[in-house]
Amino acid sequence: MSVAQLSTPETGVLRPSSGKALLIDGKRGSEEVLAEITEQVRGLDGLQPGLAVILVGADPASQVYVGAKGKAAKACGFHSVQHDLPAESTEAEILAVIQKLNADPKIHGILLQLPLPNGADATRIIESIAPEKDVDGLHPINSGLLAIGDIERALIPCTPAGSMILLQKAAAALNFKLQGAEAVVVGRSNLVGKPIAQLLLAQNATVTIAHSRTRDLPAVVRRADVLIAAVGRPEMIKGDWIKPGAIVIDVGINRVPATDPAAKSKTRLVGDVAFAESLDTAAAITPVPGGVGPMTIAMLMSNTLKAALRISGRKSGH
């Protein structure tokens, strides 16, 4: 189920909301992807995809993410290993672990959990990962392949890949054509904004990349038939910025103070889009949480399977 191959996707990810917009259910989308991966792995005679995750330091959020990734890998039938390094680990020590994993035939995917503590050079460390094992899709070779439109050969960053699958599923359900549609991506990061712009171009959308210095950002956003919000600012994009009938993919995950004083948690998660304000304008929107987030881990598993099949010389089904 690659992004490129998903031309006629299943359409079961939409569900009702309290407004006119339909909710794009990332949890259901991820379950579909993971179920297909698990089925494929069962049919691999003598090949077990291997995923190694490197965690430097003891950041609580990173520990939760890494734990979820390891759990998903094992559920899919992967060989899963985790390397926990002290926060004070030197760049040379991290590189040494990566070199061993690059040479390990049981490992097909290597993931370095970011951010790194102590100001380590993440770019240099990521570039030391063998491109064919770079399941985060951040190595310059994979970024370059995506930039020239070679989606089949690239390992695509997980969040943009998952976002694109949700968008394609929602578009199919709504009988909405991405070809020729005006797409606006708010955010220009190498992790989300730039890659998803390339994926949208591959679907023949007309793409604008906007950012914090874009003049009259509300007017630019109002043109969007498809809006991808990946700017990292809580509820920055207001409901009256949304074009009626637009499909909105909200990649933002921001922690803000809870509005309910009786709530158990003092914080809550919100996206980059003012969700409640957008429900009566958008045709479909991803909620936060429960939208893009679950798809990120699913696409990490997809990339690991894809890498395993390629490295072993087998035909890639993902």
N, C-alpha and C positions, 0 to 999 in steps of 0.2 A: 504493500500500500504506500507507494512513494507519492510525494506531492505531484510529481510530473504525471504519474499514471492515474491519478484520481480524477478522471474526467467525467465519470458518471457515478458519483458517490451515493451511498445510502443516505436517506434523508430523515433519520429518526432522532435528531438531536434538538429539535425545536419543541418547546413547551410553553404554555400560556404564562402571562405575567399579570400583574395588577393593572396594567395599562394596555394600550393597543399593541405595543411591541411584543414579539415573541422572544423568549429567552433561549439562547444558544447554550445547550447543556454540555459543558466540557467534560463532566464526569462520565456521562453516557458515551460521548465521543471517545474518551480514553479507554473505556471498557471495551468498545468495539475493536480498537487498535490492538490492545493487549491480548484480547481473545484470539485474534488472527495470528499474532506473533506466537502465542503459546501453541496454537495448532501447528504452525509451521515448524517450530522447534521439535515437536514430537515426531515429525516426519524426517528429521535430519539424521540419517544413519551414520553414526560414528562421529558426528560433529556437535559439540556443545559450545555455543557462543559464550565468550568470557568477557566480563566487564570488571575493570579495576577502578576504584574511586580513591583519590588521594585527598585526605583532609589534613590541613595544616592548622594546628591550634584547636581550641575548644569553644569556638563561637556557638552559642546555643542554637541559633537559627540554622547555621550550616550543619550542625549535627542532626537536626530534624530532617533537613533536605536529604542528606547523605543516607540516613536511615531509611527514608521512603524509597530512595533509588535502589538500595540494596534489597529491600523487601520486594519491590516490583521485579527486579532481576531474577531473584530466586523463584518467584511465582511463575515467571515465564519459562523456567527450566534452564536458566543460564548458570554458568560457573561465575560466582560473584565473590570478589575479594575487596577488602578495604585496608588501606594503609593510613594509619593515624600517626602523624608526625607532630612533635612538640612545636609550639608557637615560635620558639626561638630557633627553629631549624634554619640552617643557612641555605642559600640558593644552591650551592654545590650539593648539599645533602638531598634536596628535593630533586635535582637533576639526576642524581645517582639512582634514585628510585625509578624515575621515568625511563632511564636507560635500560634497567633490568626488565621493566614491563614491555618496552619496545622489542626486546629480544625474546620475550616469553611466548612460545607458540600457543599456550592455552589462553592468552589474553588477546582479544580482538578489539576491545574498546578501552580507552584510557580517558578518565574524566578528572580534571583538577578542579576541586571545589573552590570557587571564588567567593569573596575576596580573600587575598592572602594577608597574613599579619606581617608586621615589621617591615613594611615597605618593600617586600621582595618584588623583583621585576617579573610581573606576571606575563608580559609579552614575550620575554626571552624564554621563560619556562614553557609556555604554551607552544612556542616554535620548536622546542626540543621533542615534542610528542611526534611520533611517526604519523604523517598525514593520513595514512590509511587506517590508523587507530584513533584518530581525532574525532570522537563521537560527539563532541560539543560543537564541531564545525567552525572552530575559531582559528585554525592554522591558516597562514596566508595562502597556502595552495588551495585549500577548500574555499576560502573566501574569494580567491581569484577565479576558480572554476565557476562559482555562482555568479560572479560579476560579469563573466562573458556568456552567461546563459547556459552553461553546461550542467544542468541540474541533475542529470542522470549520474555523472561522475562525481559530483560534489557530495560531501557529507554536510548537510544543511543544519545550521543552528536549530536547536530543538524547539525553542519558543516560537520563532517565525514559522517553522514547518507545521507545528501544531495549530497555530493561528490560521494558517492557510487552509488546512484541512477543515477546520470548523467553518471558515468562510465559504468554502466550496460546498459543504454539506447544506449550509443555510441557503446559499444561492440556489442550489438545486431544488430545495423544498419550496422556495418562493418563486420558482421559475424566473429567476433573475440572471441575466447574462453578464458575466464579468468582462467579456470581450467588449471593448469600447467604453466601458464604464469609467467614470472619473473617480479615481481613488486618491485619497489624501492620507499620507502617513505623517503623523505628528511625532517627531523624534527621529534623530539621525545617528543613533548608536550603531556600532559594529555588531552588537549582539542581537538587536531587533530591527531597528528602523531601516538600515540599509539592506539587510538580507530580505526583509519582507517586501521592500520596494522591488527588488529583483524578481521575486516570486510573482508579484502582481504583473510586472512587465511580461513575464513568461506566459501569463494568461491573457495577454493583449489588452490589459487595462491601460488607461492613460493616467500616469502616476505623478503626483506632486509630493515632494518631501518638504514638510514644513518643520519649523523649530522655534526656539524661544526668541529668535531675532527676526522672524517672519513679520513683515509689515501687514497690519490688519489681519491677524490670524483668524478672528471669527469669520471674516468674509471668505477666507480661503477654505475653512472647514465647511462653511455652508454650501460649497460647491460639490461636496463629496457624496457620490452615490455609495461609496464604500469608505468608511473612516477607520483607520488603524491608530489607536491612541497608545503611544509608547514613550511618554515624556517623563514619567516619574514624578508628577506633581498631583497631589490629591484633588480630584474633582475640578481640575483646571478647565476642562472643556464643558461648557454649560449647555443645558438643554436647548436653549434657543439658538445655539450654534448648529444644531443638527438639522440636516436637510430632511424634510418629510419623506419617509419611505426608505431612508438610508439603512445599510447594514453596518453595525458598529462592533468592532472587535477591540475590546478594552484590555490591553496588556498590562496596565499599571496595577501594582500591588503596593498600597501605601497604608501604613499603620497610623491611625489618628485617634485622639481621645474618644472614648465612648460617649454617646449622647444620652444613654439611659443610666442614671445614677444607680439604679438597682441591678444593673448587669454584673455578672460575675467577673468579667474582664474589664479592666479600665481602658482598654483600647479596642478598636475594631478595624477591619480591613475595608478599604475603599479603592476604587480604581482611579484612573485619570479623567474619567467622564462622570459628570454629575448624574448618577444612574436614575434616581427617581424622577428628575426633571426630563429625562430623555424617553421615558416609557411611552409617552403619548405622541412622540414624534417619529422615532425610529421604527423601521419594520421589524428589525431583530437586533438583539444586543447580547453580548456576553456579560453575565453577572460577575461580580467580584465579592467573595470567592466563588469558585465553582465553574469558572469559565475557562480561560486559557491555561490556568495553573495545572490542572490534571493532565492536560495534553502534553505539557513539557516533558514530564517523566515518561509518558507513553512513547514520545518520539525519540527519547534517549534509548529506549529499548529497541525501537525500530532501527535507529542508526547502528546499534551494536549488532543486530542481526544482519543488517546490510554489510557491515564491515566483515563479519565472520564469513559470510558467503563469498565475498570478494577475495579475502585473504586465502581462503581454502580453494579458490578456483571454481566455485560452484555458481550456478546462475542465480542472480539476485532477484528475489521476489518482492523486495522492499526498496 
